Amino acid sequence: MFAAVCDGDARKLSELIGQDPGFNVNMGQDEFGRTLLHFACLESGRSAVIPFLLAHPAIDVNLKSRNESTPFNYACRDGHTSCVREMLKDSRVKVNEPDMFGYTPLWWAASEGYFEVLKWWIASGREVDLGILGDWKVDVVRRAMNKRHGDVATLLKRFKKFPGETRHQVRVELGLVDELAAEMFALVIFFSDGLLQIKKRVNTKSKPAARFFRIASRLPLELQMVLCCHVMGSAKEIISGKDSEAAFKILAKLV
């Protein structure tokens, strides 16, 4: 499995996990206590195996190596954008876990000037902890400025002042708004077709139906009307496809 991870061979890794479902996925693979997930985050070319590792029922996504670095910290420290993107999708990943020196993943990304990593981080909607203003060890913006990463410092300053607007602008730049709109539309269709069910006491962090319910409950009235039209199976009669697409793009801006 170690070789499959280092080769970024998702198909092979999936086969091996299937052959040995009891494999200890959290076992250290070297003298530094790094797990398979750590190694997957060490190179962008290995990002394809990350979803398979995250899907393992026994995976500890925040397990630290001997220098107290999580896999996510490794990905941010080395600027592996594709790995960061995969890790940000998992709500279990603690994005602000510091290493043995007290440096967080965001601090490393800003310190090294990984502009694309930070753009995808902001676009993800995950927490962006800029640290304590004036504290050289945790002030992320100051660190970026001291390292002369002007583009990074400007982006983080803009996000701090206008978080919602900046996130939307970044999502537009990355082409993520259309993806989010498509995801919201898919959730509506799945719910309409009975593929998703909303149940009481559901785990809101992991269930698609619960996420759908949270989104729906926050919608402006006009978007709730779009939702109702689709659920009732009468969207074509009441609202045009063009208007529906526009509405879901507005929704993508809100989530």
C-alpha positions as a LaTeX table, in Angstrom:
\begin{tabular}{lrrr}
\hline
Residue & $x$ (\AA) & $y$ (\AA) & $z$ (\AA) \\
\hline
Met1 & 0.00 & 0.00 & 0.00 \\
Phe2 & 2.90 & 2.32 & 0.73 \\
Ala3 & 4.18 & 1.91 & $-2.84$ \\
Ala4 & 0.70 & 2.55 & $-4.27$ \\
Val5 & 0.42 & 5.79 & $-2.27$ \\
Cys6 & 3.88 & 6.99 & $-3.29$ \\
Asp7 & 3.07 & 6.23 & $-6.94$ \\
Gly8 & $-0.25$ & 8.05 & $-6.64$ \\
Asp9 & $-1.95$ & 4.90 & $-7.93$ \\
Ala10 & $-5.53$ & 5.19 & $-6.71$ \\
Arg11 & $-6.73$ & 2.06 & $-8.54$ \\
Lys12 & $-4.02$ & $-0.10$ & $-7.01$ \\
Leu13 & $-4.58$ & 1.33 & $-3.55$ \\
Ser14 & $-8.31$ & 0.64 & $-3.81$ \\
Glu15 & $-7.61$ & $-2.97$ & $-4.80$ \\
Leu16 & $-5.19$ & $-3.47$ & $-1.91$ \\
Ile17 & $-7.54$ & $-1.96$ & 0.66 \\
Gly18 & $-10.31$ & $-4.22$ & $-0.65$ \\
Gln19 & $-8.07$ & $-7.27$ & $-0.23$ \\
Asp20 & $-7.12$ & $-6.31$ & 3.33 \\
Pro21 & $-9.96$ & $-4.28$ & 4.93 \\
Gly22 & $-8.40$ & $-4.75$ & 8.36 \\
Phe23 & $-5.18$ & $-2.99$ & 7.39 \\
Asn24 & $-3.99$ & $-0.47$ & 9.99 \\
Val25 & $-4.24$ & 2.67 & 7.88 \\
Asn26 & $-2.93$ & 4.82 & 10.77 \\
Met27 & 0.31 & 2.91 & 11.22 \\
Gly28 & 3.51 & 4.92 & 10.94 \\
Gln29 & 5.46 & 4.17 & 7.78 \\
Asp30 & 8.87 & 5.64 & 8.69 \\
Glu31 & 11.03 & 6.78 & 11.58 \\
Phe32 & 9.23 & 10.13 & 11.64 \\
Gly33 & 5.88 & 8.54 & 12.38 \\
Arg34 & 4.32 & 9.60 & 9.09 \\
Thr35 & 1.26 & 7.64 & 7.98 \\
Leu36 & 0.04 & 6.82 & 4.47 \\
Leu37 & $-2.04$ & 10.00 & 4.54 \\
His38 & 1.06 & 12.04 & 5.43 \\
Phe39 & 2.88 & 10.57 & 2.43 \\
Ala40 & $-0.12$ & 11.18 & 0.18 \\
Cys41 & 0.03 & 14.87 & 1.12 \\
Leu42 & 3.77 & 15.16 & 0.47 \\
Glu43 & 3.42 & 15.46 & $-3.32$ \\
Ser44 & 0.68 & 16.88 & $-5.56$ \\
Gly45 & 0.99 & 13.84 & $-7.81$ \\
Arg46 & $-0.36$ & 11.69 & $-5.02$ \\
Ser47 & $-3.59$ & 13.61 & $-4.49$ \\
Ala48 & $-5.63$ & 10.98 & $-6.36$ \\
Val49 & $-5.16$ & 8.48 & $-3.52$ \\
Ile50 & $-6.30$ & 10.88 & $-0.79$ \\
Pro51 & $-10.08$ & 10.28 & $-1.26$ \\
Phe52 & $-9.51$ & 6.52 & $-0.94$ \\
Leu53 & $-7.57$ & 6.95 & 2.28 \\
Leu54 & $-10.15$ & 9.39 & 3.67 \\
Ala55 & $-12.88$ & 6.86 & 2.91 \\
His56 & $-11.23$ & 4.18 & 5.07 \\
Pro57 & $-13.50$ & 3.70 & 8.13 \\
Ala58 & $-10.57$ & 3.65 & 10.58 \\
Ile59 & $-8.65$ & 6.65 & 9.21 \\
Asp60 & $-7.50$ & 9.32 & 11.66 \\
Val61 & $-7.26$ & 12.35 & 9.37 \\
Asn62 & $-5.59$ & 14.50 & 12.03 \\
Leu63 & $-2.98$ & 12.05 & 13.29 \\
Lys64 & 0.31 & 13.85 & 13.90 \\
Ser65 & 3.81 & 12.77 & 12.98 \\
Arg66 & 6.67 & 12.98 & 15.48 \\
Asn67 & 7.15 & 16.66 & 14.72 \\
Glu68 & 3.43 & 17.07 & 15.50 \\
Ser69 & 2.46 & 17.83 & 11.91 \\
Thr70 & $-0.87$ & 16.65 & 10.53 \\
Pro71 & $-1.15$ & 15.50 & 6.91 \\
Phe72 & $-2.93$ & 18.76 & 6.11 \\
Asn73 & $-0.03$ & 20.71 & 7.61 \\
Tyr74 & 2.37 & 18.86 & 5.30 \\
Ala75 & 0.27 & 19.69 & 2.24 \\
Cys76 & 0.09 & 23.40 & 3.11 \\
Arg77 & 3.73 & 23.67 & 4.16 \\
Asp78 & 4.90 & 22.27 & 0.83 \\
Gly79 & 2.31 & 24.04 & $-1.32$ \\
His80 & 0.61 & 21.01 & $-2.83$ \\
Thr81 & $-2.60$ & 22.65 & $-4.03$ \\
Ser82 & $-4.33$ & 19.50 & $-5.27$ \\
Cys83 & $-3.71$ & 17.75 & $-1.94$ \\
Val84 & $-4.95$ & 20.77 & 0.01 \\
Arg85 & $-8.13$ & 20.82 & $-2.06$ \\
Glu86 & $-8.87$ & 17.16 & $-1.31$ \\
Met87 & $-8.23$ & 17.58 & 2.40 \\
Leu88 & $-10.38$ & 20.72 & 2.66 \\
Lys89 & $-13.36$ & 18.73 & 1.40 \\
Asp90 & $-13.33$ & 16.57 & 4.53 \\
Ser91 & $-15.04$ & 18.25 & 7.48 \\
Arg92 & $-13.06$ & 16.06 & 9.91 \\
Val93 & $-9.80$ & 17.77 & 8.97 \\
Lys94 & $-8.77$ & 20.27 & 11.63 \\
Val95 & $-7.37$ & 23.07 & 9.52 \\
Asn96 & $-5.80$ & 25.04 & 12.37 \\
Glu97 & $-3.73$ & 22.32 & 14.05 \\
Pro98 & $-0.21$ & 23.69 & 14.80 \\
Asp99 & 3.01 & 21.72 & 14.52 \\
Met100 & 5.64 & 21.37 & 17.25 \\
Phe101 & 6.80 & 24.94 & 16.58 \\
Gly102 & 3.29 & 26.37 & 16.93 \\
Tyr103 & 2.92 & 27.08 & 13.20 \\
Thr104 & $-0.46$ & 26.39 & 11.63 \\
Pro105 & $-1.09$ & 25.17 & 8.06 \\
Leu106 & $-2.32$ & 28.65 & 7.09 \\
Trp107 & 0.83 & 30.25 & 8.55 \\
Trp108 & 3.00 & 27.94 & 6.45 \\
Ala109 & 1.06 & 28.59 & 3.25 \\
Ala110 & 1.27 & 32.37 & 3.74 \\
Ser111 & 4.91 & 32.23 & 4.81 \\
Glu112 & 5.90 & 30.34 & 1.66 \\
Gly113 & 3.72 & 32.47 & $-0.61$ \\
Tyr114 & 1.42 & 29.70 & $-1.83$ \\
Phe115 & $-1.16$ & 31.98 & $-3.39$ \\
Glu116 & $-3.20$ & 29.23 & $-5.11$ \\
Val117 & $-3.40$ & 27.20 & $-1.90$ \\
Leu118 & $-4.83$ & 30.19 & $-0.08$ \\
Lys119 & $-7.32$ & 30.93 & $-2.85$ \\
Trp120 & $-8.71$ & 27.39 & $-2.73$ \\
Trp121 & $-8.75$ & 27.53 & 1.07 \\
Ile122 & $-10.86$ & 30.71 & 1.03 \\
Ala123 & $-13.09$ & 29.31 & $-1.70$ \\
Ser124 & $-13.74$ & 26.16 & 0.34 \\
Gly125 & $-15.59$ & 28.07 & 3.03 \\
Arg126 & $-13.46$ & 26.56 & 5.77 \\
Glu127 & $-12.26$ & 28.69 & 8.67 \\
Val128 & $-9.46$ & 31.15 & 7.92 \\
Asp129 & $-7.68$ & 31.94 & 11.20 \\
Leu130 & $-5.33$ & 34.87 & 10.56 \\
Gly131 & $-3.88$ & 34.71 & 14.07 \\
Ile132 & $-3.35$ & 37.51 & 16.56 \\
Leu133 & $-2.51$ & 40.89 & 15.07 \\
Gly134 & 1.06 & 41.91 & 15.93 \\
Asp135 & 2.13 & 38.50 & 17.27 \\
Trp136 & 5.01 & 37.58 & 14.93 \\
Lys137 & 4.57 & 33.86 & 15.56 \\
Val138 & 0.89 & 33.63 & 14.57 \\
Asp139 & 0.09 & 36.84 & 12.65 \\
Val140 & $-0.38$ & 35.34 & 9.19 \\
Val141 & $-0.72$ & 38.60 & 7.27 \\
Arg142 & 2.36 & 40.11 & 8.89 \\
Arg143 & 4.35 & 36.96 & 8.09 \\
Ala144 & 3.36 & 37.18 & 4.42 \\
Met145 & 4.37 & 40.85 & 4.31 \\
Asn146 & 7.72 & 40.17 & 6.00 \\
Lys147 & 8.43 & 37.44 & 3.47 \\
Arg148 & 7.50 & 39.87 & 0.67 \\
His149 & 4.54 & 37.91 & $-0.59$ \\
Gly150 & 2.49 & 40.97 & $-1.49$ \\
Asp151 & $-0.20$ & 39.09 & $-3.40$ \\
Val152 & $-0.83$ & 36.79 & $-0.43$ \\
Ala153 & $-0.93$ & 39.66 & 2.07 \\
Thr154 & $-3.32$ & 41.64 & $-0.12$ \\
Leu155 & $-5.67$ & 38.67 & $-0.54$ \\
Leu156 & $-5.76$ & 37.94 & 3.19 \\
Lys157 & $-6.30$ & 41.59 & 4.08 \\
Arg158 & $-9.17$ & 41.78 & 1.62 \\
Phe159 & $-10.68$ & 38.61 & 3.02 \\
Lys160 & $-10.40$ & 39.90 & 6.58 \\
Lys161 & $-12.24$ & 43.10 & 5.66 \\
Phe162 & $-14.78$ & 41.65 & 3.20 \\
Pro163 & $-14.97$ & 37.88 & 3.80 \\
Gly164 & $-18.18$ & 37.09 & 1.92 \\
Glu165 & $-17.40$ & 39.28 & $-1.06$ \\
Thr166 & $-13.82$ & 38.04 & $-1.30$ \\
Arg167 & $-14.86$ & 34.39 & $-1.10$ \\
His168 & $-17.32$ & 34.88 & $-3.93$ \\
Gln169 & $-14.75$ & 36.70 & $-6.07$ \\
Val170 & $-12.23$ & 33.91 & $-5.54$ \\
Arg171 & $-14.82$ & 31.26 & $-6.36$ \\
Val172 & $-15.63$ & 33.06 & $-9.61$ \\
Glu173 & $-11.92$ & 33.26 & $-10.50$ \\
Leu174 & $-11.48$ & 29.54 & $-9.85$ \\
Gly175 & $-14.64$ & 28.56 & $-11.71$ \\
Leu176 & $-16.05$ & 27.14 & $-8.50$ \\
Val177 & $-19.37$ & 28.97 & $-8.53$ \\
Asp178 & $-20.67$ & 26.83 & $-11.41$ \\
Glu179 & $-19.55$ & 23.67 & $-9.57$ \\
Leu180 & $-21.34$ & 24.72 & $-6.39$ \\
Ala181 & $-24.47$ & 25.64 & $-8.31$ \\
Ala182 & $-24.43$ & 22.23 & $-9.97$ \\
Glu183 & $-24.01$ & 20.55 & $-6.58$ \\
Met184 & $-26.96$ & 22.44 & $-5.11$ \\
Phe185 & $-29.08$ & 21.57 & $-8.14$ \\
Ala186 & $-28.11$ & 17.91 & $-7.82$ \\
Leu187 & $-29.13$ & 17.89 & $-4.15$ \\
Val188 & $-32.54$ & 19.27 & $-5.09$ \\
Ile189 & $-33.00$ & 16.64 & $-7.82$ \\
Phe190 & $-31.90$ & 13.81 & $-5.53$ \\
Phe191 & $-34.33$ & 14.98 & $-2.88$ \\
Ser192 & $-37.13$ & 15.32 & $-5.43$ \\
Asp193 & $-36.52$ & 11.78 & $-6.69$ \\
Gly194 & $-36.52$ & 10.34 & $-3.18$ \\
Leu195 & $-32.82$ & 9.50 & $-3.21$ \\
Leu196 & $-32.29$ & 11.72 & $-0.15$ \\
Gln197 & $-34.44$ & 11.68 & 2.94 \\
Ile198 & $-34.47$ & 14.25 & 5.73 \\
Lys199 & $-34.65$ & 12.56 & 9.10 \\
Lys200 & $-34.67$ & 13.89 & 12.63 \\
Arg201 & $-31.50$ & 13.74 & 14.73 \\
Val202 & $-29.32$ & 13.23 & 11.71 \\
Asn203 & $-25.60$ & 14.01 & 11.90 \\
Thr204 & $-25.49$ & 17.41 & 10.17 \\
Lys205 & $-21.74$ & 17.20 & 9.59 \\
Ser206 & $-21.76$ & 14.13 & 7.40 \\
Lys207 & $-25.19$ & 13.47 & 5.88 \\
Pro208 & $-25.99$ & 14.96 & 2.46 \\
Ala209 & $-29.68$ & 15.19 & 3.33 \\
Ala210 & $-28.93$ & 17.20 & 6.45 \\
Arg211 & $-26.67$ & 19.52 & 4.50 \\
Phe212 & $-29.48$ & 19.97 & 1.99 \\
Phe213 & $-31.90$ & 20.83 & 4.80 \\
Arg214 & $-29.50$ & 23.40 & 6.28 \\
Ile215 & $-29.07$ & 25.04 & 2.90 \\
Ala216 & $-32.80$ & 25.05 & 2.17 \\
Ser217 & $-33.66$ & 26.60 & 5.52 \\
Arg218 & $-31.32$ & 29.55 & 4.83 \\
Leu219 & $-32.64$ & 30.31 & 1.36 \\
Pro220 & $-34.23$ & 33.63 & 0.44 \\
Leu221 & $-37.92$ & 33.31 & $-0.41$ \\
Glu222 & $-37.41$ & 33.32 & $-4.18$ \\
Leu223 & $-34.97$ & 30.41 & $-3.95$ \\
Gln224 & $-37.30$ & 28.48 & $-1.69$ \\
Met225 & $-39.89$ & 28.88 & $-4.43$ \\
Val226 & $-37.44$ & 27.40 & $-6.94$ \\
Leu227 & $-36.87$ & 24.49 & $-4.57$ \\
Cys228 & $-40.60$ & 23.91 & $-4.11$ \\
Cys229 & $-41.14$ & 23.94 & $-7.88$ \\
His230 & $-38.53$ & 21.24 & $-8.37$ \\
Val231 & $-39.72$ & 19.12 & $-5.48$ \\
Met232 & $-43.32$ & 19.28 & $-6.73$ \\
Gly233 & $-42.16$ & 18.24 & $-10.19$ \\
Ser234 & $-43.58$ & 21.36 & $-11.79$ \\
Ala235 & $-40.43$ & 23.36 & $-12.46$ \\
Lys236 & $-40.90$ & 23.34 & $-16.24$ \\
Glu237 & $-44.40$ & 24.74 & $-15.94$ \\
Ile238 & $-43.71$ & 27.49 & $-13.41$ \\
Ile239 & $-40.09$ & 28.56 & $-13.79$ \\
Ser240 & $-37.85$ & 28.51 & $-16.83$ \\
Gly241 & $-34.58$ & 26.63 & $-16.96$ \\
Lys242 & $-32.72$ & 29.91 & $-17.42$ \\
Asp243 & $-34.29$ & 31.44 & $-14.31$ \\
Ser244 & $-33.65$ & 28.25 & $-12.36$ \\
Glu245 & $-29.97$ & 28.24 & $-13.34$ \\
Ala246 & $-29.63$ & 31.88 & $-12.29$ \\
Ala247 & $-31.27$ & 31.13 & $-8.94$ \\
Phe248 & $-28.90$ & 28.29 & $-8.18$ \\
Lys249 & $-25.93$ & 30.47 & $-9.01$ \\
Ile250 & $-27.21$ & 32.97 & $-6.46$ \\
Leu251 & $-27.48$ & 30.11 & $-3.99$ \\
Ala252 & $-23.90$ & 29.08 & $-4.71$ \\
Lys253 & $-22.84$ & 32.57 & $-3.70$ \\
Leu254 & $-24.56$ & 32.22 & $-0.33$ \\
Val255 & $-23.21$ & 28.85 & 0.84 \\
\hline
\end{tabular}
